[in-house]
Amino acid sequence: METTPQKSKRGFASMDPAKQKEIASRGGKAAHAKGTAHEFTSEEARGAGRKGGLIVSRDRAHMVAIGREGGHMRAKKTKLRLLQSQELGAVPTWGTSIDSTRTSEKTPEENEQNPERHQLSA
């Protein structure tokens, strides 16, 4: 693998980050005071977001990857909620999903009398 030579930082890039921020802040304040600063309207922002979304969604492999990641995160959060509810002694009610926050009003001992009705499939 070939590495590219590093460019030396010059001018603004060579400054301390705090100094960069101070100068950029002054520039922004001056533009607002002068009236030349651009502020997006909700319509412009919506259009820009749509344009960005269209471009990103062209890459099918990328969309599949981020969708899969979202699915994995949802499953992880669902398992975490289930474990937390089990630690608190809550038992999900019959016919509800794991995502449901409702719990059985029966005590764990009462639920043990009919355990197959309250078991969750793994």
N, C-alpha and C positions, 0 to 999 in steps of 0.2 A: 504494500500500500504506500502510495506516495504522499508525503506531507507537503503542505504549502507553507512557504516561508511566512513568518509572522511579520505583519506590518508594524512599524513603530507608531505609537500613538503620538499625534501632533495636535496642536491647537486645543479645541474644546474637549476632545477625547482624553487628552493628557492631564486635564485638570482634576482636582479633587472632586468626588461626587457631590459634596455639599456645596462647593463653589458652582458647579454646573447647575444644580437645582436653584440656587439663588439667582443666577443669571437668567435661566429659563423662566423663573417666576416673574422677574422684572419685565421680561419681554411679553409675557402673557398679560400682565396688568396694564402695560402700555398699549397693547392692541385693544383691550377692552375699553380703556379710557379714550382712545382715538376713535373707536367705533368700527374698527376693521376686523375684529375677532369674529370668527364664525361660530354660531351656536346652532346646533341641529334642531329643527322642528321635529315633532313626533312623526310627521309624514316622511321627512328626509331620513330619519333614523330607521323607520320601518323599511324604506326602500333599500338602504345600505345593508341592513340585516338580511333582507331577502336576497340581494345580489350575492352576498357572502355565502349564504346557505346554498344557493344554486351552484356556486362554484365548488364548494366542499362536497356536495352530494354527487358530483360527477364521478368521484373516485369511489367506486362500489366497494372495493376491498377495505377502504378506510371506514366507510359507513358500517360495514359488517363488523369490523373490529370494535368500533365504539358502541355499537348495539350490544355486542357480546359482553363488553366490559360493563355496560349498564345492567345487563341481566345478572351478571355475577355479583355486582354490588347489591342488587335487590335481594338476591338469594341470601347473601351474607347478612344483610340487615334483618331479613325475615327470621333466619336462624337465631340471630342475637336476641330478637324480641321473644322468640319462643323460649330460649334458655332463661332469659330474665323472668318471664312469667312463671316458668317451672320453679325457679329459685324462690319466688314469692308464694308458691303453692297454688297458683291459679291454674285452672284446667279449662281449656277452650270448650265452649258449649257445642253440642252436637249440631252438625250441619253448617258450621261457620268455618271460614278459612283461617289459616294461621295468622293472616294480617289483621284479623278482627281483634279489637281490644276488649270485647265482651268476654266475660268469664262466667263460669257456672256459679250459681249462688250456693251450691251444695258444698259441704266441706270435703276435703280429700278422702276422709273415711267413708262418707256417704257415696262418693263416686266409686270407691273400690268395690262396693257391692255389685256394681254392673260395669266392670272395667272395659269390656270390649266396646261399649258405647262411647267411651271417652278417649280411646286410643287414637293417636295420630299416625297415619302411615308414614314410613320413613322414605 
